[in-house]
């Protein structure tokens, strides 16, 4: 506004004194008119912004003072988030304790369950290993999944179905389960792998763990018994300096925790996915740079 008034005065003064040419006078008048238009637009924007600010202020005030349902919903969601976070942290703590310390003699799995898992691992030694001292069943990723994918191979599905039968047996049905995915330290760079959502080793390890969990759930293993974790390349069991070591690091572990779930948990059936087209095999887990993940 001040600049517009100043220009009006200058233009008027110059017109009265006759010190400028008509062209300069016209140019100054045009600039004055343009500034007046801009000023009006700014004033309109300011009024709109003030109106929106007042509407938002009133909405916040309504939520804080008058709408009990909204506040109750927010409070309920916060409680749910806190409960889920606490459960995840508890599973994480148990898993890390198991990795640091073998199961104590008194807390070891029952002999009949340990023997059945050992026989299961021996019968499927190309895909499964069983660590009896820690209660961990390891699925080798190279023969469990397609390359660079969380898609289970048909043989892996059959093996997991047999595993689910053991987990649902009376000897094992009350134990908690943690499914943990791991990779080697080879970076995910294949565009096809990334396009499937496996953006890096964190994603790939978590998605593979979820695939195993979902197959166990399809086989009637109760969801409240299970939790998932993805550790990427950060929990190796062997050196990543050789292909043999990297192959050992690519794995999904199912930890049979030496604690029992609360009573009342029941399996939830999931419909089989019969209509989906098979996913294409994606390159991963190989030393060839052109096929790398």
N, C-alpha and C positions, 0 to 999 in steps of 0.2 A: 504494500500500500504506500509506504513512504517513498519508494523508488518511483512509483507511478506519479505521485503528486509532484515530486521533484522534476520529472520530465515535463509535466504539464506547465510548470512555472518556467522552465528553460525555454520550452517551445513558445510560450506566450511572450516571454521577454524578448526572445530573438525576433519574433514576428513584429513586435512593436518597434524595436530599434532598427530593424532592417539590416542587421549585420550578417545575415546568412542568405544564401541563394534559396530560391523556391524549392529546388531539389533537396537540399539539406533539410529544409523545413518539413517537406513531405516525408522524408525518411524518418525523421524524429517522431512525427505524428504516427506513422505506421508502427514504429517500435512501441510507442506509448499504448496504442490500441492492442498490440499483441500482449504486452504486459498486463493490461487490464483483463484480457481473456484468461491468461494464465492465473492471475490472482483469483478470479472468480472460480476457476476449476479447483484451485487449492482450497479455497474456502468450502466448496462443496465436499471435497474429499475429507476435510477436517470434520465437517458436520456428520458425515457417514461414519467416520471412525469413532467419534464420540457416541453416536447412537449404538454402534456395535459394542463398544466398551460397556455402556450402560446395560445393554441386554445381557452380556456375559456376567456382569456384576450381579444382576438380579437372579440369573440362573444359579450362580454359585451360592448366593444367599438362600435361595429356595432349597437347594440340595443340603445345605448345612443346617437349616432350621426347620424346614417343613416337610420334606419327603422322607419319611421313615423307611419306606420300602427300598429306596436307592441306597441309603446308608446301611441297611441290614444286608443287602446284597453284597455291597463292597466288603463289609465285615466278614460275611460268610466266605467270600472268595479268598480273603486274606488268611482265614483259618485253614482253608483247604490247601492253599499254597504252603503254609507253615507245616502242615501235617505231611504233605508229600515230600517236602524238603527234609524233614526229620527222618522219614522212612528211608529216603535215598542215602542220607548220611550214615544211618545205622547199617545199611547193607554194605556201604563202602568201608566202614570201620571193620566189620566182620571179615570182609574179603581181604583187606590189608593185613589183618591179624593172622589170617590163615596163610598168607604168602610168607609172612615173617617166621611163623612158628608152626611146625607140624602139629597135627591134632594130638592132644595128650592121650595117654593110654586109656584113661577112663572115659574119654569123650569120643573115642574112635567109633566108626560106623559099626553096626552089628555085624557079626561074622558072616551071617547068611547073606546080608546085603552086599558086603565087601566081596564075598566069593562070587556072587552073581554078577557084579560089575566087572570083576576080573575076567570071568568067563566071557562076558559080553565083549570086552576089549580084545581078548585073544581071538575071538571069532571074527572080529572086524578090525584086525591089526593094521590094515592098510589105511584106515580112516580114523581110528580111535586109539587113544592111550588112556590108561587109568593109573592115577597116582593114589595108591591106597593110604599112604601116610597123611595125605591132606584131603582126601575125599574129593578129588578133582578128576572129572572126565574131560579129556582134551580131544577136540575135533580138529584135524589137520586141514587148514584152509585150502591147500592146493588140491585136495581131493573132495572137499566138501562144497566148494563154490566154483562157479565159472570164473574165468580170469577177469579181474577188475570189477567184480560184481558181488552183490549180496544174494544172488539167485542160487538156491540150493540145487545141487545135482540130484538126479533121480536116486542114485545109490545112497546119497546122504539122507534123503527123505526116508527111505526104507530103514536105514540104520537108526535114525532119530525115532521112528515109530517103535522100533524094538526097545530103544532106550526109555521111551515114555511108558511102556508097559512095566519096566522095572521100577521107574519112579512112582508109579501108581500102585505098586504092590504094597501089602500091609507093612512090610519092613521099612519102606521108604516114604509112604504117602504123607507123613506128617512133617517131613524135613523141608526147610526152606532151601531155595535154589537161587544162585546168582549166576547169570550167563554173562561172561565177560569176553569181549572181542579184542584181538591184538593183531598188529601188522608188523612187517619189517620196517626199516627206515627208508625204503625207496619212495620218493615223492610221487604223488598222483599228478600226472601230466596229460594222460590220454584224454582228448576232448570228449570221447564217447563215455568214458567213466565219469567225468565231471558232469556231463549232461544228465546222467542218471541220478544225480544228487550226491555222489560220493566225492565231495569237493577236495577232501584231503584225507589223511590216514585216520583222523578222529572220526570223520563221518563214516568211512568205510568200515572201521572196526565196530562202531556202534550199530550200523545197519546190518552187519553180519550177525551180531549178537541178537538183534531183534528178529531176524529171519529164523534163527534156531528157536527163540522163545515162541514165535508165532506157530511154528510147526508143532512144538510140544503142546501148545494150547489147543491146537486142532485135534490132538490125540488125547484130549481130556485131562491134561495136567492142569490143576486148578490155578488160575491167574494169581490169586493172593499169595501163592507160594513163591512166585518168581519176580525177579528184578533184573534189569539190564545195565551194563556199563560198557563204555568204549574207551580203551586206553591208547589207541593209536600205536605208535612205535615205542612208547615210553616205558614199557615193562618187558624188555627182552629177556628170554631165558637162555640165549646163546649169542655169540658174536655175530654182528651183521657184516663182518668182513669176508664171509664166505657164503656161497649159495646154500650149503647145508645148514649153516646157522640161521640164515634168513628164513629158510623153510620151517625151521623149528619155531621161529618167532611168529609166523603167520598161523594163528590158531584161534579157536573159540573154546573157552573153558567153561564148563558147568560145574560150579562149586556146590557140593551138597553140604550145607551148613549144619554144624552139630547143635542146632537149636530147632525147636518145633514151632509151627504156626499156631495161631489161636484156633480154637475149635469153631466149627460152623462154616468153614470155607468149603465151597462146592465148586466143581468144575463148571466152566461155561463153554458150551459147544460153539464152534465157529463153522459156518458153512464153507465147504470146499470151494476153491476158486476153479471152476471148470471151464469158464468161458474166456479167460484171459489168454492172449497169445503169448508164447514163450518169449522171454527177453533175449536179444542177441548176446552172444558171448562177447565180453569186453576184455581188452588186453590189460593185464596186470601181472604182478608177481613173476617177472622175467627179467633177465639181465639185458635183453635186447633193447637199446634205447628207443628204437622205432615202435616197440610194442609196450613200452613201459607204462603200466597202470593206465 
